[in-house]
Amino acid sequence: MERWCVKCPHCGEYHDIRFEDITFTKIEKMVQKQRQYEVMDIFYTCPDCDCISTEAQIKKQPAKWIAENPDAYKRGVRSFWLNSFVSPWASWESSILEYVYAQGDSKSMQVVYNTRFGELWEDRGELEDEDSMLARREVEPYGLQEGGTPIELPDGVLLLTAGVDTQDNRMEYEIVGHGHFKETWGIEKGVVMGRPDDEKTWAKLDEVIFDRVFHFADGLGLRVSLTFVDQGGHFSGEVRQACHDRIDKRVFAIMGSTKHDAPYTREPREQKIMIHERYVGTCWMYEIGVDAGKQRIMDNLKVKTPGRNYCHFPKRDDYGPGYFAGLLSEKLEYDVSKKQPWVWKKIPGHERNEALDCRNYALAAFNALPKDLDAIDRQLKAARGQRQAEAAALETAPSPRIQRKRSGSVLERYYDDW
């Protein structure tokens, strides 16, 4: 357990250069709507004498291997531990910048701690609790009527996606709004009762998700741009067939990857549709890395301030205690019996995880969606400008024969083109 230790230029003691002993100043700025960072005033503070040194001073000092467990020599065992702060090929600034940009993303932070800082990373599964999430729910910007009925999409929403979880007797879904910088809004969480092999069940899903138009306060409408439907369970063939029949509505079946390092979404692949052991055709299906999605959800729930990665929820019955119990139903645990020891496990007393799965599928759909949020934002503003101009023309027009265009027509044409 030998560490490469550097002699302090002030007190002469040898120390492992650790990240916790390094201070720096961070400057944040916006460049083309993207956050950029600079770090400066980087200093090392000696844990013995509290004197500060620069990177150049430290890298000129004598250094040597110091063993934390000298008794291992008696067994003929040696091991070595290095980090980037003593590397001649990596600047302190580059390591700190990698850390700054990784904040808010547990997987990226783990890479920084392991490969840059030379330290172990442990995700303790620190979750928000249901009470704190309930307290975060908002009346504004959802604009709720008395009784909790939503009357508008929140400002900031640029597109909608949906995730559908398949059960033997029902289909659970969530519709999620997405804005700049991965800010999200829970729009609606619902359940459609019925078997996945019953066309009536899918007709109801057409009504509540696939064919539905959601409106802002000014009447402008958005449709769901992409829906991911879980094809697992006992009705995978029927689910694939139903999604095949709705490809024009951008409804796709998905299959979760069992690999812990699988990417969040892969390119869709053509798959066979088998119903009652009979081949009936093919459909396009996405594979998603469910572990990556769960980690992203938990990271985002920890964000406290509206803006980048923040999750908004309405103060409404469909986002009540049951929803958050399901959303927070799993945590990352270390299981030494597994080849990949970090695994997601259900928390005792939280057996219903459909809310987590639905949110995961909706975010995966956003991740897979070819999108230009700036272009969509411009389309929305143009459509609103057209509506305002039409309204002004109606107010000043001498003849009642002037006809207004259909509500939301500009934006709906945009999504139809996609």
Summary of the structure (lengths in Angstrom):
residues: 418
radius of gyration: 26.9
end to end distance: 57.5
largest distance: 101.2
contacts: 1223
relative contact order: 0.11
helix: 34%
strand: 29%
